[in-house]
Amino acid sequence: SKYGATEKMLKAGIVPYKFLLRKTYSLAAFRNDRLGSTLALKRALTVMIDTGILLEVPKIQLINKFSFNGMAYALSRT
């Protein structure tokens, strides 16, 4: 809950961007990136979305189903 995720979101397999940002900040691969950890995470997320590994959950769905007003991701089920 300290990352803004609700129990319902976690059960649905939806992870907030804020959680990923905080968890990857201290990892060497992100922390030591020449452009910084935030841009390294954004690049990694873009690649995973482009290759079909992750899906960005639509904002309207996050608001309506989970009362969450941020960015969040889910694993692709294909």
Secondary structure, 3 states (H helix, E strand, C coil): CCCCCCHHHHHCCEEEHHHHHHHHHCCHHHHCCCCCHHHHHHHHHHHHHHCCCEEECCHHHHHHHHCCCCCEEEECCC
